Amino acid sequence: MQQLTDLVARAREDADGRITVNPRVVPIRPALPLTASEEEVSRILQICNACRYCEGFCAVFPAMTRRLEFGKADTHYLANLCHNCGACLHACQYAPPHEFAVNVPRSMAEVRMQTYHDYAWPPALGALYRRNGLTVSVALALGLALFLALAVAFRGSLLHEPLAGDFYAIFPHNFLAAVFGAVFLFVIFALGMGVRSFWRQVSPAQPGQPSTPAEVSAVRGAAAAEATHDVLKLKYLGGGHGEGCNNEDDRFTLWRRRFHHMTFYGFMLCFASTSVATLYHYLLGLEAPYALTSLPVLLGTLGGIGLVVGPSGLLWMSVRRDPAHGDQAQRPMDRGFIALLLLTSITGLALLAWRDTGFMALLLAVHLGVVMGLFLTLPYGKFAHGFYRSAALLKHAMEKRLPNRLALGGD
């Protein structure tokens, strides 16, 4: 511990308010005050930096060894780099009931949730969701479903003669394209603004960065490829050793990783289904409804099944998980997001099964309302973690390719 203290003191003396970056000099950003959660992460990481027993567990610990102090940007970066696998908690000799009370998963989870709201755009919606996330998401989805159901009822009847699965007989194609196109663009823009703010905060210039365009391009290309691989594989849900995460006890399990895969790829298959249907409509002139054996329906069916199995499994594991593995205050919000995913997939599959019946209008209104509610809340809740974590993994992949001046641990 004395060695770490000496290194901190020496670094402060050498810095003298500026960091030399070849070939330019960049002023150090003024330190921002830390919240209580950020201070706890900083305290814990100072202890971990002196111990380093968990250095090989995941990306957090080698990234940690490149720092002597942990300011706001560092805590935000490392919190989103953490995948909450729980391995370090069970391995830590300083975990509760030790007086140091080191609990990396819980402290990281608290800061990670804070970042979703700190970087949310527009900030007012982030603040609203932070205070009432579960209520806002569920109420919005049900409210939109009720609104669409009433709109259908005013135009005719929720129960009707079978329409051979023709959704556009209920809601015109141009109406659906305009409404959901606007929602989609808003979500993409809001997420993009949030991730942009996060990236600018956690990625200041560092000593040893490449100075030529060719070097910069090579580092960025290799880092992007590595980060993409780690995201698609969910590498760090393997617990750093490939055996999986801890859940209700110190036993390892790969089921959390598998259920995340089912959820992620189920969502992507549903998105692919919508994209293919759009191409069918505008490029090939093929209008819905599509046959059960068509590519859009097959993709949507497989995606819907994935979005039933994956979120159901994650919900089951969440109920059984050791409370020490995360922030208990976030569980209602996390489960609310899982509930919206389940409602989206269940109502979608029900609509597919009964699209040739007189219940299609009612099922369509409910499904579209839930989908719209899910998408409108994506930038402000649990879904955002995928984007911030991907950015953190990209930063880690770039950072590890730079010289480590501190030499406190290997990458």
NUNURO-326150 format. One record per residue (C-alpha): residue in three letters; chain; x, y, z. Coordinates in Angstrom, 3 decimals, padded with zeros to 6 digits. Example, Ala and Ser with C-alpha at 12.3 -4.5 7.8 and 13.67 -1.06 7.14 Angstrom:
# residues 2
<type ALA	mol A	x 012.300	y -004.500	z 007.800>
<type SER	mol A	x 013.670	y -001.060	z 007.140>
# end
This chain:
# residues 411
<type MET	mol A	x 000.000	y 000.000	z 000.000>
<type GLN	mol A	x 002.933	y 002.335	z 000.746>
<type GLN	mol A	x 004.269	y 001.741	z -002.776>
<type LEU	mol A	x 000.953	y 002.818	z -004.264>
<type THR	mol A	x 000.884	y 005.934	z -002.057>
<type ASP	mol A	x 004.409	y 006.883	z -003.164>
<type LEU	mol A	x 003.469	y 006.446	z -006.827>
<type VAL	mol A	x 000.430	y 008.714	z -006.411>
<type ALA	mol A	x 002.553	y 011.408	z -004.760>
<type ARG	mol A	x 005.210	y 011.197	z -007.475>
<type ALA	mol A	x 002.612	y 011.406	z -010.239>
<type ARG	mol A	x 001.111	y 014.531	z -008.689>
<type GLU	mol A	x 004.524	y 016.167	z -008.472>
<type ASP	mol A	x 005.444	y 015.291	z -012.067>
<type ALA	mol A	x 002.142	y 016.339	z -013.614>
<type ASP	mol A	x 002.467	y 020.046	z -012.695>
<type GLY	mol A	x -000.942	y 020.734	z -014.125>
<type ARG	mol A	x -000.231	y 019.527	z -017.679>
<type ILE	mol A	x 000.298	y 016.255	z -019.555>
<type THR	mol A	x 002.703	y 016.160	z -022.480>
<type VAL	mol A	x 001.261	y 014.353	z -025.463>
<type ASN	mol A	x 003.481	y 013.882	z -028.492>
<type PRO	mol A	x 003.489	y 016.136	z -030.416>
<type ARG	mol A	x 001.268	y 018.567	z -028.478>
<type VAL	mol A	x 000.514	y 019.620	z -024.907>
<type VAL	mol A	x -003.013	y 019.098	z -023.587>
<type PRO	mol A	x -004.228	y 020.754	z -020.359>
<type ILE	mol A	x -005.587	y 018.420	z -017.710>
<type ARG	mol A	x -009.331	y 018.707	z -017.271>
<type PRO	mol A	x -010.362	y 020.207	z -013.935>
<type ALA	mol A	x -011.474	y 017.564	z -011.461>
<type LEU	mol A	x -015.234	y 017.280	z -011.121>
<type PRO	mol A	x -016.820	y 016.570	z -007.739>
<type LEU	mol A	x -017.792	y 012.929	z -007.210>
<type THR	mol A	x -021.147	y 011.624	z -006.114>
<type ALA	mol A	x -021.321	y 009.242	z -003.161>
<type SER	mol A	x -021.495	y 006.253	z -005.538>
<type GLU	mol A	x -018.501	y 007.485	z -007.527>
<type GLU	mol A	x -016.506	y 008.053	z -004.346>
<type GLU	mol A	x -017.242	y 004.480	z -003.275>
<type VAL	mol A	x -016.001	y 003.131	z -006.635>
<type SER	mol A	x -012.868	y 005.273	z -006.304>
<type ARG	mol A	x -012.240	y 003.996	z -002.774>
<type ILE	mol A	x -012.703	y 000.367	z -003.760>
<type LEU	mol A	x -010.493	y 000.633	z -006.833>
<type GLN	mol A	x -007.685	y 002.139	z -004.767>
<type ILE	mol A	x -007.794	y -001.017	z -002.637>
<type CYS	mol A	x -008.030	y -003.255	z -005.715>
<type ASN	mol A	x -005.087	y -001.454	z -007.295>
<type ALA	mol A	x -002.946	y -002.308	z -004.284>
<type CYS	mol A	x -004.109	y -005.953	z -004.229>
<type ARG	mol A	x -004.628	y -006.880	z -007.916>
<type TYR	mol A	x -005.588	y -010.466	z -007.092>
<type CYS	mol A	x -008.453	y -010.244	z -009.638>
<type GLU	mol A	x -006.306	y -008.758	z -012.408>
<type GLY	mol A	x -007.033	y -011.571	z -014.868>
<type PHE	mol A	x -010.779	y -011.788	z -014.226>
<type CYS	mol A	x -012.107	y -009.263	z -016.750>
<type ALA	mol A	x -011.277	y -006.056	z -018.597>
<type VAL	mol A	x -011.912	y -003.830	z -015.561>
<type PHE	mol A	x -008.807	y -004.798	z -013.619>
<type PRO	mol A	x -006.117	y -004.365	z -016.313>
<type ALA	mol A	x -007.766	y -001.040	z -017.204>
<type MET	mol A	x -007.662	y -000.116	z -013.519>
<type THR	mol A	x -003.887	y -000.657	z -013.316>
<type ARG	mol A	x -003.342	y 002.173	z -015.815>
<type ARG	mol A	x -004.595	y 004.667	z -013.230>
<type LEU	mol A	x -003.433	y 005.889	z -009.845>
<type GLU	mol A	x -006.517	y 007.953	z -009.072>
<type PHE	mol A	x -010.117	y 007.535	z -010.168>
<type GLY	mol A	x -012.029	y 010.654	z -011.089>
<type LYS	mol A	x -015.545	y 010.936	z -012.455>
<type ALA	mol A	x -014.627	y 009.937	z -016.013>
<type ASP	mol A	x -012.632	y 006.932	z -014.766>
<type THR	mol A	x -015.468	y 005.645	z -012.589>
<type HIS	mol A	x -017.946	y 006.044	z -015.456>
<type TYR	mol A	x -015.664	y 004.202	z -017.868>
<type LEU	mol A	x -014.830	y 001.310	z -015.527>
<type ALA	mol A	x -018.421	y 000.957	z -014.312>
<type ASN	mol A	x -019.606	y 000.424	z -017.887>
<type LEU	mol A	x -016.693	y -001.896	z -018.603>
<type CYS	mol A	x -017.899	y -004.098	z -015.709>
<type HIS	mol A	x -020.290	y -006.887	z -016.799>
<type ASN	mol A	x -021.439	y -007.673	z -013.243>
<type CYS	mol A	x -020.378	y -011.322	z -013.475>
<type GLY	mol A	x -019.790	y -011.487	z -009.707>
<type ALA	mol A	x -016.527	y -013.440	z -009.875>
<type CYS	mol A	x -014.461	y -010.758	z -008.135>
<type LEU	mol A	x -016.885	y -010.559	z -005.209>
<type HIS	mol A	x -016.533	y -014.255	z -004.391>
<type ALA	mol A	x -012.747	y -014.171	z -004.862>
<type CYS	mol A	x -012.131	y -011.019	z -002.817>
<type GLN	mol A	x -010.524	y -011.373	z 000.610>
<type TYR	mol A	x -011.720	y -007.849	z 001.475>
<type ALA	mol A	x -015.399	y -008.424	z 000.642>
<type PRO	mol A	x -017.998	y -007.970	z 003.401>
<type PRO	mol A	x -017.938	y -008.698	z 006.303>
<type HIS	mol A	x -014.317	y -007.487	z 006.095>
<type GLU	mol A	x -013.963	y -003.912	z 007.332>
<type PHE	mol A	x -012.848	y -002.755	z 003.849>
<type ALA	mol A	x -016.282	y -003.849	z 002.537>
<type VAL	mol A	x -015.104	y -004.234	z -001.065>
<type ASN	mol A	x -018.065	y -005.032	z -003.307>
<type VAL	mol A	x -017.118	y -004.214	z -006.893>
<type PRO	mol A	x -020.342	y -005.477	z -008.590>
<type ARG	mol A	x -022.657	y -003.424	z -006.376>
<type SER	mol A	x -020.654	y -000.183	z -006.495>
<type MET	mol A	x -020.167	y -000.475	z -010.261>
<type ALA	mol A	x -023.893	y -001.123	z -010.792>
<type GLU	mol A	x -024.811	y 002.045	z -008.905>
<type VAL	mol A	x -022.485	y 004.227	z -010.984>
<type ARG	mol A	x -023.442	y 002.445	z -014.198>
<type MET	mol A	x -027.113	y 003.284	z -013.697>
<type GLN	mol A	x -026.144	y 006.854	z -012.869>
<type THR	mol A	x -024.374	y 007.193	z -016.226>
<type TYR	mol A	x -027.506	y 006.201	z -018.141>
<type HIS	mol A	x -029.228	y 009.256	z -016.693>
<type ASP	mol A	x -026.238	y 011.624	z -016.622>
<type TYR	mol A	x -025.697	y 011.257	z -020.365>
<type ALA	mol A	x -029.360	y 010.911	z -021.378>
<type TRP	mol A	x -030.720	y 013.195	z -024.081>
<type PRO	mol A	x -032.760	y 015.227	z -023.554>
<type PRO	mol A	x -031.733	y 015.509	z -019.880>
<type ALA	mol A	x -035.280	y 016.160	z -018.687>
<type LEU	mol A	x -036.473	y 012.761	z -019.922>
<type GLY	mol A	x -033.466	y 011.088	z -018.307>
<type ALA	mol A	x -034.306	y 012.712	z -014.969>
<type LEU	mol A	x -037.973	y 011.701	z -015.261>
<type TYR	mol A	x -037.089	y 008.089	z -016.035>
<type ARG	mol A	x -034.588	y 007.980	z -013.195>
<type ARG	mol A	x -037.266	y 008.907	z -010.674>
<type ASN	mol A	x -040.081	y 006.782	z -012.107>
<type GLY	mol A	x -038.515	y 004.360	z -014.590>
<type LEU	mol A	x -040.734	y 001.349	z -014.023>
<type THR	mol A	x -043.925	y 003.401	z -013.804>
<type VAL	mol A	x -043.102	y 005.480	z -016.874>
<type SER	mol A	x -042.234	y 002.497	z -019.087>
<type VAL	mol A	x -045.222	y 000.335	z -018.186>
<type ALA	mol A	x -047.699	y 003.230	z -018.123>
<type LEU	mol A	x -046.461	y 004.505	z -021.493>
<type ALA	mol A	x -046.764	y 001.094	z -023.139>
<type LEU	mol A	x -050.249	y 000.429	z -021.746>
<type GLY	mol A	x -051.377	y 003.988	z -022.462>
<type LEU	mol A	x -050.296	y 003.804	z -026.090>
<type ALA	mol A	x -051.926	y 000.390	z -026.489>
<type LEU	mol A	x -055.190	y 001.757	z -025.056>
<type PHE	mol A	x -055.008	y 004.823	z -027.302>
<type LEU	mol A	x -054.577	y 002.724	z -030.429>
<type ALA	mol A	x -057.336	y 000.337	z -029.339>
<type LEU	mol A	x -059.725	y 003.263	z -028.831>
<type ALA	mol A	x -058.750	y 004.712	z -032.217>
<type VAL	mol A	x -059.680	y 001.406	z -033.853>
<type ALA	mol A	x -062.941	y 001.226	z -031.889>
<type PHE	mol A	x -063.966	y 004.740	z -032.990>
<type ARG	mol A	x -063.329	y 003.825	z -036.629>
<type GLY	mol A	x -065.349	y 000.634	z -036.474>
<type SER	mol A	x -065.026	y -002.280	z -034.086>
<type LEU	mol A	x -062.256	y -004.097	z -032.243>
<type LEU	mol A	x -063.929	y -007.343	z -033.242>
<type HIS	mol A	x -064.394	y -007.775	z -036.977>
<type GLU	mol A	x -064.671	y -010.222	z -039.793>
<type PRO	mol A	x -061.365	y -011.995	z -040.603>
<type LEU	mol A	x -059.206	y -009.830	z -042.846>
<type ALA	mol A	x -056.681	y -012.475	z -043.975>
<type GLY	mol A	x -053.957	y -010.893	z -041.852>
<type ASP	mol A	x -054.125	y -007.534	z -043.633>
<type PHE	mol A	x -052.773	y -005.138	z -040.966>
<type TYR	mol A	x -053.104	y -002.180	z -043.308>
<type ALA	mol A	x -056.872	y -002.587	z -043.304>
<type ILE	mol A	x -056.674	y -001.495	z -039.652>
<type PHE	mol A	x -053.847	y 001.069	z -039.788>
<type PRO	mol A	x -052.722	y 002.427	z -043.188>
<type HIS	mol A	x -049.142	y 001.659	z -044.180>
<type ASN	mol A	x -048.166	y 005.328	z -044.510>
<type PHE	mol A	x -049.467	y 006.051	z -040.999>
<type LEU	mol A	x -047.447	y 003.214	z -039.456>
<type ALA	mol A	x -044.337	y 004.126	z -041.436>
<type ALA	mol A	x -044.548	y 007.792	z -040.406>
<type VAL	mol A	x -045.204	y 007.145	z -036.707>
<type PHE	mol A	x -042.699	y 004.351	z -036.162>
<type GLY	mol A	x -040.147	y 005.987	z -038.452>
<type ALA	mol A	x -040.266	y 009.130	z -036.299>
<type VAL	mol A	x -039.955	y 007.078	z -033.098>
<type PHE	mol A	x -037.032	y 005.101	z -034.505>
<type LEU	mol A	x -035.163	y 008.226	z -035.600>
<type PHE	mol A	x -035.718	y 009.856	z -032.211>
<type VAL	mol A	x -034.380	y 006.783	z -030.396>
<type ILE	mol A	x -031.300	y 006.565	z -032.616>
<type PHE	mol A	x -030.599	y 010.285	z -032.210>
<type ALA	mol A	x -031.118	y 010.230	z -028.418>
<type LEU	mol A	x -028.884	y 007.174	z -027.974>
<type GLY	mol A	x -026.279	y 008.684	z -030.291>
<type MET	mol A	x -026.191	y 011.935	z -028.325>
<type GLY	mol A	x -025.871	y 010.049	z -025.046>
<type VAL	mol A	x -023.047	y 007.794	z -026.232>
<type ARG	mol A	x -021.297	y 010.788	z -027.827>
<type SER	mol A	x -021.320	y 012.652	z -024.496>
<type PHE	mol A	x -020.129	y 009.533	z -022.672>
<type TRP	mol A	x -017.279	y 008.976	z -025.146>
<type ARG	mol A	x -016.096	y 012.589	z -024.965>
<type GLN	mol A	x -016.062	y 012.402	z -021.173>
<type VAL	mol A	x -014.179	y 009.123	z -020.776>
<type SER	mol A	x -011.714	y 009.426	z -023.683>
<type PRO	mol A	x -009.435	y 012.445	z -023.230>
<type ALA	mol A	x -006.025	y 012.558	z -024.918>
<type GLN	mol A	x -003.435	y 010.285	z -023.291>
<type PRO	mol A	x 000.346	y 010.100	z -023.331>
<type GLY	mol A	x 001.715	y 007.707	z -025.904>
<type GLN	mol A	x -001.142	y 008.046	z -028.362>
<type PRO	mol A	x -000.290	y 007.412	z -032.051>
<type SER	mol A	x 000.792	y 010.598	z -033.780>
<type THR	mol A	x 000.527	y 009.737	z -037.492>
<type PRO	mol A	x -002.713	y 009.112	z -039.417>
<type ALA	mol A	x -001.529	y 005.613	z -040.361>
<type GLU	mol A	x -000.869	y 004.699	z -036.729>
<type VAL	mol A	x -004.214	y 006.125	z -035.623>
<type SER	mol A	x -006.058	y 004.195	z -038.345>
<type ALA	mol A	x -004.288	y 000.927	z -037.474>
<type VAL	mol A	x -005.057	y 001.248	z -033.759>
<type ARG	mol A	x -008.692	y 002.196	z -034.341>
<type GLY	mol A	x -009.237	y -000.620	z -036.838>
<type ALA	mol A	x -007.741	y -003.319	z -034.619>
<type ALA	mol A	x -009.534	y -001.971	z -031.543>
<type ALA	mol A	x -012.893	y -001.805	z -033.328>
<type ALA	mol A	x -012.525	y -005.413	z -034.508>
<type GLU	mol A	x -011.652	y -006.619	z -030.997>
<type ALA	mol A	x -014.478	y -004.670	z -029.355>
<type THR	mol A	x -017.012	y -005.946	z -031.909>
<type HIS	mol A	x -015.897	y -009.515	z -031.252>
<type ASP	mol A	x -016.184	y -009.051	z -027.483>
<type VAL	mol A	x -019.656	y -007.497	z -027.806>
<type LEU	mol A	x -021.094	y -010.149	z -030.117>
<type LYS	mol A	x -019.613	y -012.987	z -028.084>
<type LEU	mol A	x -020.418	y -011.402	z -024.695>
<type LYS	mol A	x -016.892	y -012.406	z -023.748>
<type TYR	mol A	x -016.882	y -011.028	z -020.229>
<type LEU	mol A	x -020.080	y -012.797	z -019.205>
<type GLY	mol A	x -017.793	y -015.828	z -019.144>
<type GLY	mol A	x -016.440	y -014.593	z -015.819>
<type GLY	mol A	x -012.950	y -014.008	z -017.183>
<type HIS	mol A	x -012.222	y -017.745	z -017.235>
<type GLY	mol A	x -014.925	y -019.026	z -019.584>
<type GLU	mol A	x -016.901	y -020.871	z -016.892>
<type GLY	mol A	x -019.595	y -018.228	z -016.555>
<type CYS	mol A	x -020.962	y -015.876	z -013.915>
<type ASN	mol A	x -021.884	y -016.344	z -010.286>
<type ASN	mol A	x -025.572	y -016.054	z -009.585>
<type GLU	mol A	x -027.135	y -017.273	z -006.345>
<type ASP	mol A	x -023.844	y -018.537	z -004.839>
<type ASP	mol A	x -020.176	y -019.059	z -005.713>
<type ARG	mol A	x -020.912	y -021.686	z -008.370>
<type PHE	mol A	x -020.295	y -020.636	z -011.973>
<type THR	mol A	x -023.002	y -020.824	z -014.614>
<type LEU	mol A	x -023.100	y -019.928	z -018.304>
<type TRP	mol A	x -026.873	y -019.524	z -018.361>
<type ARG	mol A	x -026.753	y -015.755	z -017.793>
<type ARG	mol A	x -024.587	y -015.449	z -020.891>
<type ARG	mol A	x -026.870	y -017.772	z -022.882>
<type PHE	mol A	x -030.026	y -015.882	z -021.921>
<type HIS	mol A	x -028.345	y -012.587	z -022.839>
<type HIS	mol A	x -027.451	y -014.078	z -026.218>
<type MET	mol A	x -031.040	y -015.203	z -026.796>
<type THR	mol A	x -032.335	y -011.748	z -025.858>
<type PHE	mol A	x -029.803	y -009.830	z -027.964>
<type TYR	mol A	x -030.057	y -011.977	z -031.077>
<type GLY	mol A	x -033.817	y -012.306	z -030.663>
<type PHE	mol A	x -034.067	y -008.512	z -030.741>
<type MET	mol A	x -031.755	y -008.344	z -033.767>
<type LEU	mol A	x -033.805	y -010.988	z -035.634>
<type CYS	mol A	x -036.978	y -008.975	z -035.023>
<type PHE	mol A	x -035.224	y -005.857	z -036.280>
<type ALA	mol A	x -034.017	y -007.811	z -039.323>
<type SER	mol A	x -037.586	y -008.976	z -039.940>
<type THR	mol A	x -038.828	y -005.383	z -040.026>
<type SER	mol A	x -035.913	y -004.328	z -042.248>
<type VAL	mol A	x -036.525	y -007.137	z -044.751>
<type ALA	mol A	x -040.250	y -006.350	z -044.841>
<type THR	mol A	x -039.378	y -002.713	z -045.577>
<type LEU	mol A	x -037.170	y -003.799	z -048.483>
<type TYR	mol A	x -039.913	y -006.086	z -049.743>
<type HIS	mol A	x -042.407	y -003.219	z -049.688>
<type TYR	mol A	x -040.322	y -000.419	z -051.218>
<type LEU	mol A	x -037.843	y -002.241	z -053.452>
<type LEU	mol A	x -039.731	y -005.326	z -054.597>
<type GLY	mol A	x -043.267	y -003.999	z -054.397>
<type LEU	mol A	x -044.340	y -006.944	z -052.229>
<type GLU	mol A	x -046.901	y -005.785	z -049.667>
<type ALA	mol A	x -047.956	y -007.440	z -046.408>
<type PRO	mol A	x -049.425	y -009.752	z -045.292>
<type TYR	mol A	x -046.596	y -012.209	z -045.970>
<type ALA	mol A	x -046.864	y -015.991	z -045.935>
<type LEU	mol A	x -045.802	y -017.903	z -042.836>
<type THR	mol A	x -042.872	y -019.303	z -044.827>
<type SER	mol A	x -041.662	y -015.867	z -046.015>
<type LEU	mol A	x -038.367	y -014.465	z -044.765>
<type PRO	mol A	x -039.857	y -011.570	z -042.730>
<type VAL	mol A	x -042.247	y -013.922	z -040.890>
<type LEU	mol A	x -039.587	y -016.564	z -040.256>
<type LEU	mol A	x -037.150	y -013.984	z -038.916>
<type GLY	mol A	x -039.832	y -012.399	z -036.753>
<type THR	mol A	x -040.963	y -015.768	z -035.391>
<type LEU	mol A	x -037.444	y -016.840	z -034.454>
<type GLY	mol A	x -036.767	y -013.430	z -032.940>
<type GLY	mol A	x -040.005	y -013.536	z -030.976>
<type ILE	mol A	x -039.148	y -016.955	z -029.552>
<type GLY	mol A	x -035.708	y -015.657	z -028.570>
<type LEU	mol A	x -037.329	y -012.667	z -026.873>
<type VAL	mol A	x -039.544	y -015.002	z -024.858>
<type VAL	mol A	x -036.874	y -017.490	z -023.783>
<type GLY	mol A	x -034.078	y -014.950	z -023.159>
<type PRO	mol A	x -035.934	y -012.402	z -020.996>
<type SER	mol A	x -037.796	y -015.186	z -019.155>
<type GLY	mol A	x -034.474	y -016.766	z -018.259>
<type LEU	mol A	x -032.972	y -013.446	z -017.208>
<type LEU	mol A	x -036.007	y -012.727	z -015.037>
<type TRP	mol A	x -035.713	y -016.160	z -013.404>
<type MET	mol A	x -032.007	y -015.607	z -012.730>
<type SER	mol A	x -032.663	y -012.110	z -011.403>
<type VAL	mol A	x -035.124	y -013.457	z -008.849>
<type ARG	mol A	x -032.637	y -016.090	z -007.696>
<type ARG	mol A	x -029.513	y -013.901	z -007.744>
<type ASP	mol A	x -027.569	y -013.112	z -004.591>
<type PRO	mol A	x -028.567	y -009.570	z -003.469>
<type ALA	mol A	x -024.875	y -008.721	z -002.963>
<type HIS	mol A	x -024.252	y -008.966	z -006.715>
<type GLY	mol A	x -025.851	y -005.679	z -007.616>
<type ASP	mol A	x -027.871	y -002.633	z -006.680>
<type GLN	mol A	x -031.196	y -003.761	z -005.251>
<type ALA	mol A	x -032.783	y -000.385	z -005.993>
<type GLN	mol A	x -032.393	y -001.057	z -009.723>
<type ARG	mol A	x -034.144	y -004.405	z -009.818>
<type PRO	mol A	x -037.670	y -003.015	z -010.336>
<type MET	mol A	x -036.421	y -000.992	z -013.326>
<type ASP	mol A	x -034.481	y -003.950	z -014.737>
<type ARG	mol A	x -037.474	y -006.231	z -014.380>
<type GLY	mol A	x -039.741	y -003.585	z -015.884>
<type PHE	mol A	x -037.567	y -003.569	z -019.003>
<type ILE	mol A	x -037.623	y -007.374	z -019.118>
<type ALA	mol A	x -041.414	y -007.248	z -018.755>
<type LEU	mol A	x -041.675	y -004.895	z -021.762>
<type LEU	mol A	x -039.506	y -007.223	z -023.846>
<type LEU	mol A	x -041.705	y -010.152	z -022.875>
<type LEU	mol A	x -044.898	y -008.220	z -023.646>
<type THR	mol A	x -043.479	y -007.225	z -027.023>
<type SER	mol A	x -042.618	y -010.794	z -027.990>
<type ILE	mol A	x -045.763	y -012.409	z -026.548>
<type THR	mol A	x -048.139	y -009.915	z -028.171>
<type GLY	mol A	x -046.227	y -010.222	z -031.455>
<type LEU	mol A	x -046.447	y -014.012	z -031.481>
<type ALA	mol A	x -050.133	y -013.840	z -030.484>
<type LEU	mol A	x -050.788	y -011.445	z -033.357>
<type LEU	mol A	x -049.075	y -013.831	z -035.766>
<type ALA	mol A	x -051.076	y -016.802	z -034.460>
<type TRP	mol A	x -054.470	y -015.047	z -034.613>
<type ARG	mol A	x -053.946	y -012.639	z -037.502>
<type ASP	mol A	x -056.596	y -014.425	z -039.591>
<type THR	mol A	x -059.265	y -014.072	z -036.891>
<type GLY	mol A	x -061.623	y -011.339	z -035.786>
<type PHE	mol A	x -059.286	y -010.448	z -032.894>
<type MET	mol A	x -056.545	y -009.101	z -035.153>
<type ALA	mol A	x -057.384	y -005.413	z -034.682>
<type LEU	mol A	x -057.302	y -005.658	z -030.891>
<type LEU	mol A	x -054.080	y -007.674	z -030.891>
<type LEU	mol A	x -052.486	y -005.292	z -033.398>
<type ALA	mol A	x -053.341	y -002.226	z -031.302>
<type VAL	mol A	x -051.928	y -003.811	z -028.135>
<type HIS	mol A	x -048.764	y -005.015	z -029.878>
<type LEU	mol A	x -048.042	y -001.687	z -031.580>
<type GLY	mol A	x -048.622	y 000.207	z -028.321>
<type VAL	mol A	x -046.205	y -002.019	z -026.405>
<type VAL	mol A	x -043.574	y -001.803	z -029.157>
<type MET	mol A	x -043.818	y 001.980	z -029.272>
<type GLY	mol A	x -043.603	y 002.228	z -025.477>
<type LEU	mol A	x -040.554	y -000.057	z -025.463>
<type PHE	mol A	x -038.742	y 001.985	z -028.110>
<type LEU	mol A	x -039.499	y 005.376	z -026.553>
<type THR	mol A	x -037.917	y 004.283	z -023.258>
<type LEU	mol A	x -034.868	y 002.555	z -024.782>
<type PRO	mol A	x -032.457	y 005.525	z -024.424>
<type TYR	mol A	x -033.194	y 005.973	z -020.701>
<type GLY	mol A	x -033.206	y 002.544	z -019.095>
<type LYS	mol A	x -031.531	y -000.833	z -019.093>
<type PHE	mol A	x -031.308	y -001.102	z -022.888>
<type ALA	mol A	x -028.798	y 001.762	z -022.953>
<type HIS	mol A	x -026.222	y -000.392	z -021.155>
<type GLY	mol A	x -025.458	y -002.222	z -024.398>
<type PHE	mol A	x -024.356	y 001.008	z -026.100>
<type TYR	mol A	x -022.355	y 002.419	z -023.193>
<type ARG	mol A	x -020.711	y -000.942	z -022.561>
<type SER	mol A	x -019.784	y -001.251	z -026.230>
<type ALA	mol A	x -018.183	y 002.209	z -026.079>
<type ALA	mol A	x -016.281	y 001.221	z -022.924>
<type LEU	mol A	x -015.037	y -001.971	z -024.593>
<type LEU	mol A	x -013.867	y 000.050	z -027.582>
<type LYS	mol A	x -011.988	y 002.442	z -025.299>
<type HIS	mol A	x -010.394	y -000.516	z -023.494>
<type ALA	mol A	x -009.347	y -002.112	z -026.786>
<type MET	mol A	x -007.742	y 001.170	z -027.882>
<type GLU	mol A	x -006.161	y 001.919	z -024.520>
<type LYS	mol A	x -004.482	y -001.462	z -024.158>
<type ARG	mol A	x -002.634	y -000.821	z -027.419>
<type LEU	mol A	x -000.911	y 002.215	z -025.888>
<type PRO	mol A	x 002.140	y 002.050	z -023.617>
<type ASN	mol A	x 001.320	y 001.710	z -019.926>
<type ARG	mol A	x 003.476	y 004.338	z -018.248>
<type LEU	mol A	x 002.576	y 003.210	z -014.750>
<type ALA	mol A	x 003.556	y -000.449	z -015.249>
<type LEU	mol A	x 001.385	y -001.542	z -012.331>
<type GLY	mol A	x 000.084	y -004.630	z -014.091>
<type GLY	mol A	x -000.154	y -006.398	z -017.417>
<type ASP	mol A	x -002.920	y -006.247	z -020.003>
# end
